[in-house]
Amino acid sequence: MFWTRKPYSWVICFSGGLQTAAYVLRTISIRQVTNSSVYSLWFILMMIAPVWTNAYAYMVMGRMVFNFTSTGSVAKVKAWHFGLIFVLLDVCAFLAQLGGAAIASGTNVSEKTAMMGIHIYMGGIGFQQLCLFIFLGLAIRLHMHLRQQPLSPQRKTAFRLLYVEYIIVFLITGRIIFRLIEYSSGITSSIPQHEVYQYVFDSSLMLIALALFNIFHPGMMMPGKASNMPKRKERKTLKKQGQAPMGRAGEYMMLEKWRGVSPAPGDVEAGLIN
């Protein structure tokens, strides 16, 4: 986050921090088996931490649309609206999962109350998966757009990051399917009694997602201040001037036309053109 100077990466750092804290609490709860509060907090963090990884994937896609298209949009959804829409939807899923997990993990709750919490949580992750399917459809639209572009270093970078997004969607979907199977039998499910399932089908998948975003860091693949999306004030100024905000590729095309010059090799390497 600090090295690449991309403040939005605090989201993935927060996700990693929550998951780390969850397993610190799990270690404590193993040693303090009578402390139900520690166990409940571990349960809640374990359930909600991956939602932040999901949100980061949405934010990255919005910046990809801005950096790798000339119109700054995909399927008529503007890059600066893309992240906002999906993150708000993700927050709704997060709140549902948080509420459900909190109810289900409460101390001295009845079976009926615990089941209500589980159903709320399952509704939250079901909604999260629906959003992921819509997100995947838009990612495929971006993929089709990129395939129409001529070969360039920018196109290669875009595809590399897009494939990472596909893998992240697959990993999160795998986790959601696991959770739906786990709680489909209610509190009588035998899966929670075998912690190895948790590590294989939840924790390891999210660890891979964190590793991928570190290896293929969006801040390194979309570097510099020019890759940052224009702020609302800047977009309003452009509209007042009769200009529609566009993606970086479109901005460069206008600049090239105004200058009447060919792009410099450094501009291509920096990802300023198609």
C-alpha positions as protocol buffer text, in pm:
chain_id: "A"
residue {
  index: 1
  type: MET
  ca { x: 0 y: 0 z: 0 }
}
residue {
  index: 2
  type: PHE
  ca { x: 274 y: 249 z: 100 }
}
residue {
  index: 3
  type: TRP
  ca { x: 536 y: 123 z: -147 }
}
residue {
  index: 4
  type: THR
  ca { x: 304 y: 154 z: -448 }
}
residue {
  index: 5
  type: ARG
  ca { x: 130 y: 464 z: -305 }
}
residue {
  index: 6
  type: LYS
  ca { x: -215 y: 323 z: -368 }
}
residue {
  index: 7
  type: PRO
  ca { x: -424 y: 412 z: -60 }
}
residue {
  index: 8
  type: TYR
  ca { x: -716 y: 196 z: -175 }
}
residue {
  index: 9
  type: SER
  ca { x: -504 y: -111 z: -97 }
}
residue {
  index: 10
  type: TRP
  ca { x: -582 y: -62 z: 272 }
}
residue {
  index: 11
  type: VAL
  ca { x: -886 y: -282 z: 201 }
}
residue {
  index: 12
  type: ILE
  ca { x: -682 y: -593 z: 122 }
}
residue {
  index: 13
  type: CYS
  ca { x: -447 y: -516 z: 413 }
}
residue {
  index: 14
  type: PHE
  ca { x: -750 y: -497 z: 641 }
}
residue {
  index: 15
  type: SER
  ca { x: -876 y: -831 z: 510 }
}
residue {
  index: 16
  type: GLY
  ca { x: -540 y: -994 z: 580 }
}
residue {
  index: 17
  type: GLY
  ca { x: -531 y: -836 z: 925 }
}
residue {
  index: 18
  type: LEU
  ca { x: -877 y: -968 z: 1012 }
}
residue {
  index: 19
  type: GLN
  ca { x: -788 y: -1319 z: 899 }
}
residue {
  index: 20
  type: THR
  ca { x: -463 y: -1310 z: 1097 }
}
residue {
  index: 21
  type: ALA
  ca { x: -649 y: -1185 z: 1405 }
}
residue {
  index: 22
  type: ALA
  ca { x: -905 y: -1462 z: 1360 }
}
residue {
  index: 23
  type: TYR
  ca { x: -644 y: -1734 z: 1389 }
}
residue {
  index: 24
  type: VAL
  ca { x: -468 y: -1564 z: 1678 }
}
residue {
  index: 25
  type: LEU
  ca { x: -802 y: -1578 z: 1857 }
}
residue {
  index: 26
  type: ARG
  ca { x: -845 y: -1940 z: 1750 }
}
residue {
  index: 27
  type: THR
  ca { x: -512 y: -2027 z: 1912 }
}
residue {
  index: 28
  type: ILE
  ca { x: -622 y: -1851 z: 2231 }
}
residue {
  index: 29
  type: SER
  ca { x: -962 y: -2024 z: 2227 }
}
residue {
  index: 30
  type: ILE
  ca { x: -795 y: -2366 z: 2204 }
}
residue {
  index: 31
  type: ARG
  ca { x: -601 y: -2288 z: 2520 }
}
residue {
  index: 32
  type: GLN
  ca { x: -903 y: -2131 z: 2692 }
}
residue {
  index: 33
  type: VAL
  ca { x: -1181 y: -2372 z: 2602 }
}
residue {
  index: 34
  type: THR
  ca { x: -1419 y: -2226 z: 2860 }
}
residue {
  index: 35
  type: ASN
  ca { x: -1391 y: -1871 z: 2723 }
}
residue {
  index: 36
  type: SER
  ca { x: -1690 y: -1852 z: 2488 }
}
residue {
  index: 37
  type: SER
  ca { x: -1633 y: -1482 z: 2410 }
}
residue {
  index: 38
  type: VAL
  ca { x: -1298 y: -1549 z: 2242 }
}
residue {
  index: 39
  type: TYR
  ca { x: -1449 y: -1833 z: 2040 }
}
residue {
  index: 40
  type: SER
  ca { x: -1741 y: -1616 z: 1930 }
}
residue {
  index: 41
  type: LEU
  ca { x: -1510 y: -1334 z: 1818 }
}
residue {
  index: 42
  type: TRP
  ca { x: -1295 y: -1583 z: 1623 }
}
residue {
  index: 43
  type: PHE
  ca { x: -1607 y: -1721 z: 1456 }
}
residue {
  index: 44
  type: ILE
  ca { x: -1728 y: -1375 z: 1352 }
}
residue {
  index: 45
  type: LEU
  ca { x: -1389 y: -1262 z: 1214 }
}
residue {
  index: 46
  type: MET
  ca { x: -1343 y: -1588 z: 1026 }
}
residue {
  index: 47
  type: MET
  ca { x: -1682 y: -1544 z: 861 }
}
residue {
  index: 48
  type: ILE
  ca { x: -1656 y: -1178 z: 757 }
}
residue {
  index: 49
  type: ALA
  ca { x: -1286 y: -1126 z: 675 }
}
residue {
  index: 50
  type: PRO
  ca { x: -1304 y: -1264 z: 317 }
}
residue {
  index: 51
  type: VAL
  ca { x: -1577 y: -1011 z: 229 }
}
residue {
  index: 52
  type: TRP
  ca { x: -1304 y: -744 z: 228 }
}
residue {
  index: 53
  type: THR
  ca { x: -1099 y: -946 z: -22 }
}
residue {
  index: 54
  type: ASN
  ca { x: -1410 y: -951 z: -239 }
}
residue {
  index: 55
  type: ALA
  ca { x: -1449 y: -572 z: -207 }
}
residue {
  index: 56
  type: TYR
  ca { x: -1087 y: -519 z: -311 }
}
residue {
  index: 57
  type: ALA
  ca { x: -1141 y: -727 z: -625 }
}
residue {
  index: 58
  type: TYR
  ca { x: -1429 y: -495 z: -716 }
}
residue {
  index: 59
  type: MET
  ca { x: -1217 y: -185 z: -657 }
}
residue {
  index: 60
  type: VAL
  ca { x: -935 y: -322 z: -871 }
}
residue {
  index: 61
  type: MET
  ca { x: -1173 y: -398 z: -1158 }
}
residue {
  index: 62
  type: GLY
  ca { x: -1302 y: -41 z: -1157 }
}
residue {
  index: 63
  type: ARG
  ca { x: -947 y: 88 z: -1191 }
}
residue {
  index: 64
  type: MET
  ca { x: -879 y: -162 z: -1469 }
}
residue {
  index: 65
  type: VAL
  ca { x: -1176 y: -28 z: -1663 }
}
residue {
  index: 66
  type: PHE
  ca { x: -1037 y: 325 z: -1624 }
}
residue {
  index: 67
  type: ASN
  ca { x: -679 y: 233 z: -1717 }
}
residue {
  index: 68
  type: PHE
  ca { x: -735 y: -13 z: -2001 }
}
residue {
  index: 69
  type: THR
  ca { x: -1031 y: 127 z: -2196 }
}
residue {
  index: 70
  type: SER
  ca { x: -1072 y: 443 z: -2401 }
}
residue {
  index: 71
  type: THR
  ca { x: -1426 y: 515 z: -2281 }
}
residue {
  index: 72
  type: GLY
  ca { x: -1362 y: 447 z: -1912 }
}
residue {
  index: 73
  type: SER
  ca { x: -1665 y: 219 z: -1901 }
}
residue {
  index: 74
  type: VAL
  ca { x: -1777 y: -140 z: -1955 }
}
residue {
  index: 75
  type: ALA
  ca { x: -2137 y: -231 z: -2041 }
}
residue {
  index: 76
  type: LYS
  ca { x: -2218 y: 141 z: -1992 }
}
residue {
  index: 77
  type: VAL
  ca { x: -2099 y: 127 z: -1630 }
}
residue {
  index: 78
  type: LYS
  ca { x: -1841 y: 400 z: -1570 }
}
residue {
  index: 79
  type: ALA
  ca { x: -1518 y: 302 z: -1396 }
}
residue {
  index: 80
  type: TRP
  ca { x: -1579 y: 542 z: -1105 }
}
residue {
  index: 81
  type: HIS
  ca { x: -1929 y: 398 z: -1056 }
}
residue {
  index: 82
  type: PHE
  ca { x: -1814 y: 37 z: -1091 }
}
residue {
  index: 83
  type: GLY
  ca { x: -1633 y: 10 z: -761 }
}
residue {
  index: 84
  type: LEU
  ca { x: -1892 y: 221 z: -577 }
}
residue {
  index: 85
  type: ILE
  ca { x: -2188 y: 7 z: -689 }
}
residue {
  index: 86
  type: PHE
  ca { x: -2025 y: -328 z: -616 }
}
residue {
  index: 87
  type: VAL
  ca { x: -1866 y: -219 z: -290 }
}
residue {
  index: 88
  type: LEU
  ca { x: -2205 y: -95 z: -165 }
}
residue {
  index: 89
  type: LEU
  ca { x: -2356 y: -431 z: -258 }
}
residue {
  index: 90
  type: ASP
  ca { x: -2066 y: -600 z: -82 }
}
residue {
  index: 91
  type: VAL
  ca { x: -2131 y: -391 z: 229 }
}
residue {
  index: 92
  type: CYS
  ca { x: -2492 y: -516 z: 230 }
}
residue {
  index: 93
  type: ALA
  ca { x: -2364 y: -874 z: 209 }
}
residue {
  index: 94
  type: PHE
  ca { x: -2111 y: -796 z: 482 }
}
residue {
  index: 95
  type: LEU
  ca { x: -2374 y: -659 z: 720 }
}
residue {
  index: 96
  type: ALA
  ca { x: -2599 y: -961 z: 664 }
}
residue {
  index: 97
  type: GLN
  ca { x: -2311 y: -1200 z: 728 }
}
residue {
  index: 98
  type: LEU
  ca { x: -2195 y: -1005 z: 1032 }
}
residue {
  index: 99
  type: GLY
  ca { x: -2544 y: -1001 z: 1181 }
}
residue {
  index: 100
  type: GLY
  ca { x: -2603 y: -1368 z: 1110 }
}
residue {
  index: 101
  type: ALA
  ca { x: -2266 y: -1476 z: 1249 }
}
residue {
  index: 102
  type: ALA
  ca { x: -2316 y: -1262 z: 1562 }
}
residue {
  index: 103
  type: ILE
  ca { x: -2659 y: -1415 z: 1628 }
}
residue {
  index: 104
  type: ALA
  ca { x: -2546 y: -1773 z: 1562 }
}
residue {
  index: 105
  type: SER
  ca { x: -2234 y: -1742 z: 1780 }
}
residue {
  index: 106
  type: GLY
  ca { x: -2408 y: -1582 z: 2077 }
}
residue {
  index: 107
  type: THR
  ca { x: -2377 y: -1745 z: 2417 }
}
residue {
  index: 108
  type: ASN
  ca { x: -2670 y: -1940 z: 2559 }
}
residue {
  index: 109
  type: VAL
  ca { x: -2882 y: -1894 z: 2246 }
}
residue {
  index: 110
  type: SER
  ca { x: -3166 y: -2131 z: 2165 }
}
residue {
  index: 111
  type: GLU
  ca { x: -3155 y: -2366 z: 1869 }
}
residue {
  index: 112
  type: LYS
  ca { x: -3421 y: -2157 z: 1696 }
}
residue {
  index: 113
  type: THR
  ca { x: -3218 y: -1838 z: 1739 }
}
residue {
  index: 114
  type: ALA
  ca { x: -2898 y: -2007 z: 1622 }
}
residue {
  index: 115
  type: MET
  ca { x: -3077 y: -2136 z: 1311 }
}
residue {
  index: 116
  type: MET
  ca { x: -3212 y: -1787 z: 1241 }
}
residue {
  index: 117
  type: GLY
  ca { x: -2855 y: -1652 z: 1256 }
}
residue {
  index: 118
  type: ILE
  ca { x: -2733 y: -1925 z: 1022 }
}
residue {
  index: 119
  type: HIS
  ca { x: -3011 y: -1853 z: 773 }
}
residue {
  index: 120
  type: ILE
  ca { x: -2931 y: -1480 z: 779 }
}
residue {
  index: 121
  type: TYR
  ca { x: -2564 y: -1559 z: 721 }
}
residue {
  index: 122
  type: MET
  ca { x: -2646 y: -1796 z: 434 }
}
residue {
  index: 123
  type: GLY
  ca { x: -2865 y: -1527 z: 279 }
}
residue {
  index: 124
  type: GLY
  ca { x: -2572 y: -1286 z: 303 }
}
residue {
  index: 125
  type: ILE
  ca { x: -2326 y: -1517 z: 128 }
}
residue {
  index: 126
  type: GLY
  ca { x: -2592 y: -1610 z: -129 }
}
residue {
  index: 127
  type: PHE
  ca { x: -2632 y: -1241 z: -212 }
}
residue {
  index: 128
  type: GLN
  ca { x: -2254 y: -1208 z: -226 }
}
residue {
  index: 129
  type: GLN
  ca { x: -2241 y: -1490 z: -482 }
}
residue {
  index: 130
  type: LEU
  ca { x: -2512 y: -1326 z: -693 }
}
residue {
  index: 131
  type: CYS
  ca { x: -2304 y: -1008 z: -704 }
}
residue {
  index: 132
  type: LEU
  ca { x: -2001 y: -1216 z: -802 }
}
residue {
  index: 133
  type: PHE
  ca { x: -2188 y: -1362 z: -1100 }
}
residue {
  index: 134
  type: ILE
  ca { x: -2282 y: -1013 z: -1220 }
}
residue {
  index: 135
  type: PHE
  ca { x: -1924 y: -900 z: -1164 }
}
residue {
  index: 136
  type: LEU
  ca { x: -1795 y: -1198 z: -1364 }
}
residue {
  index: 137
  type: GLY
  ca { x: -2024 y: -1107 z: -1654 }
}
residue {
  index: 138
  type: LEU
  ca { x: -1881 y: -754 z: -1663 }
}
residue {
  index: 139
  type: ALA
  ca { x: -1526 y: -891 z: -1638 }
}
residue {
  index: 140
  type: ILE
  ca { x: -1596 y: -1107 z: -1945 }
}
residue {
  index: 141
  type: ARG
  ca { x: -1721 y: -797 z: -2128 }
}
residue {
  index: 142
  type: LEU
  ca { x: -1393 y: -623 z: -2045 }
}
residue {
  index: 143
  type: HIS
  ca { x: -1206 y: -934 z: -2163 }
}
residue {
  index: 144
  type: MET
  ca { x: -1384 y: -917 z: -2500 }
}
residue {
  index: 145
  type: HIS
  ca { x: -1300 y: -547 z: -2529 }
}
residue {
  index: 146
  type: LEU
  ca { x: -932 y: -611 z: -2457 }
}
residue {
  index: 147
  type: ARG
  ca { x: -915 y: -884 z: -2721 }
}
residue {
  index: 148
  type: GLN
  ca { x: -1005 y: -625 z: -2984 }
}
residue {
  index: 149
  type: GLN
  ca { x: -706 y: -411 z: -2892 }
}
residue {
  index: 150
  type: PRO
  ca { x: -374 y: -444 z: -3079 }
}
residue {
  index: 151
  type: LEU
  ca { x: -87 y: -624 z: -2909 }
}
residue {
  index: 152
  type: SER
  ca { x: 94 y: -401 z: -2661 }
}
residue {
  index: 153
  type: PRO
  ca { x: 259 y: -417 z: -2317 }
}
residue {
  index: 154
  type: GLN
  ca { x: -55 y: -255 z: -2173 }
}
residue {
  index: 155
  type: ARG
  ca { x: -279 y: -526 z: -2319 }
}
residue {
  index: 156
  type: LYS
  ca { x: -54 y: -796 z: -2173 }
}
residue {
  index: 157
  type: THR
  ca { x: -66 y: -632 z: -1830 }
}
residue {
  index: 158
  type: ALA
  ca { x: -445 y: -599 z: -1849 }
}
residue {
  index: 159
  type: PHE
  ca { x: -493 y: -967 z: -1930 }
}
residue {
  index: 160
  type: ARG
  ca { x: -256 y: -1074 z: -1655 }
}
residue {
  index: 161
  type: LEU
  ca { x: -449 y: -878 z: -1394 }
}
residue {
  index: 162
  type: LEU
  ca { x: -783 y: -989 z: -1540 }
}
residue {
  index: 163
  type: TYR
  ca { x: -684 y: -1355 z: -1504 }
}
residue {
  index: 164
  type: VAL
  ca { x: -600 y: -1285 z: -1140 }
}
residue {
  index: 165
  type: GLU
  ca { x: -951 y: -1144 z: -1098 }
}
residue {
  index: 166
  type: TYR
  ca { x: -1098 y: -1461 z: -1252 }
}
residue {
  index: 167
  type: ILE
  ca { x: -903 y: -1677 z: -1007 }
}
residue {
  index: 168
  type: ILE
  ca { x: -1015 y: -1461 z: -713 }
}
residue {
  index: 169
  type: VAL
  ca { x: -1379 y: -1503 z: -818 }
}
residue {
  index: 170
  type: PHE
  ca { x: -1326 y: -1880 z: -841 }
}
residue {
  index: 171
  type: LEU
  ca { x: -1165 y: -1893 z: -496 }
}
residue {
  index: 172
  type: ILE
  ca { x: -1438 y: -1686 z: -329 }
}
residue {
  index: 173
  type: THR
  ca { x: -1706 y: -1893 z: -503 }
}
residue {
  index: 174
  type: GLY
  ca { x: -1542 y: -2211 z: -374 }
}
residue {
  index: 175
  type: ARG
  ca { x: -1551 y: -2075 z: -21 }
}
residue {
  index: 176
  type: ILE
  ca { x: -1916 y: -1972 z: -52 }
}
residue {
  index: 177
  type: ILE
  ca { x: -2015 y: -2317 z: -180 }
}
residue {
  index: 178
  type: PHE
  ca { x: -1832 y: -2474 z: 114 }
}
residue {
  index: 179
  type: ARG
  ca { x: -2014 y: -2251 z: 362 }
}
residue {
  index: 180
  type: LEU
  ca { x: -2352 y: -2319 z: 203 }
}
residue {
  index: 181
  type: ILE
  ca { x: -2290 y: -2694 z: 223 }
}
residue {
  index: 182
  type: GLU
  ca { x: -2164 y: -2664 z: 580 }
}
residue {
  index: 183
  type: TYR
  ca { x: -2470 y: -2484 z: 711 }
}
residue {
  index: 184
  type: SER
  ca { x: -2734 y: -2644 z: 487 }
}
residue {
  index: 185
  type: SER
  ca { x: -2781 y: -2905 z: 763 }
}
residue {
  index: 186
  type: GLY
  ca { x: -2812 y: -2638 z: 1030 }
}
residue {
  index: 187
  type: ILE
  ca { x: -2645 y: -2671 z: 1367 }
}
residue {
  index: 188
  type: THR
  ca { x: -2640 y: -3051 z: 1334 }
}
residue {
  index: 189
  type: SER
  ca { x: -2385 y: -3037 z: 1050 }
}
residue {
  index: 190
  type: SER
  ca { x: -2081 y: -3256 z: 1115 }
}
residue {
  index: 191
  type: ILE
  ca { x: -1846 y: -3038 z: 907 }
}
residue {
  index: 192
  type: PRO
  ca { x: -1760 y: -2792 z: 1190 }
}
residue {
  index: 193
  type: GLN
  ca { x: -1646 y: -3089 z: 1398 }
}
residue {
  index: 194
  type: HIS
  ca { x: -1360 y: -3147 z: 1151 }
}
residue {
  index: 195
  type: GLU
  ca { x: -1148 y: -2832 z: 1146 }
}
residue {
  index: 196
  type: VAL
  ca { x: -941 y: -2956 z: 853 }
}
residue {
  index: 197
  type: TYR
  ca { x: -1231 y: -2870 z: 620 }
}
residue {
  index: 198
  type: GLN
  ca { x: -1213 y: -2510 z: 741 }
}
residue {
  index: 199
  type: TYR
  ca { x: -843 y: -2489 z: 657 }
}
residue {
  index: 200
  type: VAL
  ca { x: -872 y: -2656 z: 316 }
}
residue {
  index: 201
  type: PHE
  ca { x: -1192 y: -2502 z: 179 }
}
residue {
  index: 202
  type: ASP
  ca { x: -1183 y: -2159 z: 344 }
}
residue {
  index: 203
  type: SER
  ca { x: -855 y: -2042 z: 493 }
}
residue {
  index: 204
  type: SER
  ca { x: -625 y: -2181 z: 224 }
}
residue {
  index: 205
  type: LEU
  ca { x: -841 y: -2035 z: -55 }
}
residue {
  index: 206
  type: MET
  ca { x: -832 y: -1690 z: 102 }
}
residue {
  index: 207
  type: LEU
  ca { x: -458 y: -1720 z: 163 }
}
residue {
  index: 208
  type: ILE
  ca { x: -408 y: -1791 z: -208 }
}
residue {
  index: 209
  type: ALA
  ca { x: -620 y: -1485 z: -291 }
}
residue {
  index: 210
  type: LEU
  ca { x: -406 y: -1264 z: -66 }
}
residue {
  index: 211
  type: ALA
  ca { x: -88 y: -1408 z: -217 }
}
residue {
  index: 212
  type: LEU
  ca { x: -208 y: -1340 z: -572 }
}
residue {
  index: 213
  type: PHE
  ca { x: -285 y: -977 z: -495 }
}
residue {
  index: 214
  type: ASN
  ca { x: 64 y: -945 z: -345 }
}
residue {
  index: 215
  type: ILE
  ca { x: 244 y: -1111 z: -636 }
}
residue {
  index: 216
  type: PHE
  ca { x: 39 y: -931 z: -902 }
}
residue {
  index: 217
  type: HIS
  ca { x: -12 y: -613 z: -705 }
}
residue {
  index: 218
  type: PRO
  ca { x: -252 y: -376 z: -883 }
}
residue {
  index: 219
  type: GLY
  ca { x: -38 y: -82 z: -773 }
}
residue {
  index: 220
  type: MET
  ca { x: 260 y: -223 z: -964 }
}
residue {
  index: 221
  type: MET
  ca { x: 55 y: -313 z: -1271 }
}
residue {
  index: 222
  type: MET
  ca { x: -127 y: 22 z: -1278 }
}
residue {
  index: 223
  type: PRO
  ca { x: 149 y: 249 z: -1142 }
}
residue {
  index: 224
  type: GLY
  ca { x: 180 y: 622 z: -1098 }
}
residue {
  index: 225
  type: LYS
  ca { x: -61 y: 903 z: -1021 }
}
residue {
  index: 226
  type: ALA
  ca { x: -192 y: 898 z: -1378 }
}
residue {
  index: 227
  type: SER
  ca { x: -348 y: 558 z: -1309 }
}
residue {
  index: 228
  type: ASN
  ca { x: -563 y: 701 z: -1029 }
}
residue {
  index: 229
  type: MET
  ca { x: -924 y: 759 z: -1126 }
}
residue {
  index: 230
  type: PRO
  ca { x: -1028 y: 1126 z: -1151 }
}
residue {
  index: 231
  type: LYS
  ca { x: -1202 y: 1260 z: -844 }
}
residue {
  index: 232
  type: ARG
  ca { x: -1562 y: 1374 z: -852 }
}
residue {
  index: 233
  type: LYS
  ca { x: -1461 y: 1740 z: -860 }
}
residue {
  index: 234
  type: GLU
  ca { x: -1238 y: 1679 z: -1162 }
}
residue {
  index: 235
  type: ARG
  ca { x: -1516 y: 1494 z: -1345 }
}
residue {
  index: 236
  type: LYS
  ca { x: -1763 y: 1775 z: -1275 }
}
residue {
  index: 237
  type: THR
  ca { x: -1514 y: 2030 z: -1410 }
}
residue {
  index: 238
  type: LEU
  ca { x: -1478 y: 1831 z: -1732 }
}
residue {
  index: 239
  type: LYS
  ca { x: -1855 y: 1811 z: -1773 }
}
residue {
  index: 240
  type: LYS
  ca { x: -1887 y: 2189 z: -1729 }
}
residue {
  index: 241
  type: GLN
  ca { x: -1631 y: 2227 z: -2008 }
}
residue {
  index: 242
  type: GLY
  ca { x: -1841 y: 2002 z: -2231 }
}
residue {
  index: 243
  type: GLN
  ca { x: -1600 y: 1710 z: -2210 }
}
residue {
  index: 244
  type: ALA
  ca { x: -1700 y: 1361 z: -2104 }
}
residue {
  index: 245
  type: PRO
  ca { x: -1459 y: 1191 z: -1862 }
}
residue {
  index: 246
  type: MET
  ca { x: -1293 y: 893 z: -2027 }
}
residue {
  index: 247
  type: GLY
  ca { x: -1036 y: 621 z: -1965 }
}
residue {
  index: 248
  type: ARG
  ca { x: -661 y: 672 z: -1982 }
}
residue {
  index: 249
  type: ALA
  ca { x: -643 y: 528 z: -2332 }
}
residue {
  index: 250
  type: GLY
  ca { x: -898 y: 783 z: -2453 }
}
residue {
  index: 251
  type: GLU
  ca { x: -718 y: 1068 z: -2277 }
}
residue {
  index: 252
  type: TYR
  ca { x: -394 y: 973 z: -2445 }
}
residue {
  index: 253
  type: MET
  ca { x: -558 y: 951 z: -2787 }
}
residue {
  index: 254
  type: MET
  ca { x: -686 y: 1309 z: -2748 }
}
residue {
  index: 255
  type: LEU
  ca { x: -344 y: 1429 z: -2633 }
}
residue {
  index: 256
  type: GLU
  ca { x: -173 y: 1255 z: -2925 }
}
residue {
  index: 257
  type: LYS
  ca { x: -415 y: 1414 z: -3171 }
}
residue {
  index: 258
  type: TRP
  ca { x: -357 y: 1758 z: -3020 }
}
residue {
  index: 259
  type: ARG
  ca { x: 21 y: 1719 z: -3029 }
}
residue {
  index: 260
  type: GLY
  ca { x: 26 y: 1556 z: -3371 }
}
residue {
  index: 261
  type: VAL
  ca { x: 302 y: 1322 z: -3258 }
}
residue {
  index: 262
  type: SER
  ca { x: 352 y: 949 z: -3227 }
}
residue {
  index: 263
  type: PRO
  ca { x: 362 y: 791 z: -2884 }
}
residue {
  index: 264
  type: ALA
  ca { x: 698 y: 758 z: -2717 }
}
residue {
  index: 265
  type: PRO
  ca { x: 820 y: 409 z: -2619 }
}
residue {
  index: 266
  type: GLY
  ca { x: 813 y: 516 z: -2255 }
}
residue {
  index: 267
  type: ASP
  ca { x: 442 y: 595 z: -2284 }
}
residue {
  index: 268
  type: VAL
  ca { x: 372 y: 245 z: -2410 }
}
residue {
  index: 269
  type: GLU
  ca { x: 566 y: 87 z: -2126 }
}
residue {
  index: 270
  type: ALA
  ca { x: 384 y: 306 z: -1876 }
}
residue {
  index: 271
  type: GLY
  ca { x: 54 y: 173 z: -2009 }
}
residue {
  index: 272
  type: LEU
  ca { x: -74 y: 505 z: -2145 }
}
residue {
  index: 273
  type: ILE
  ca { x: -193 y: 372 z: -2479 }
}
residue {
  index: 274
  type: ASN
  ca { x: -344 y: 62 z: -2635 }
}
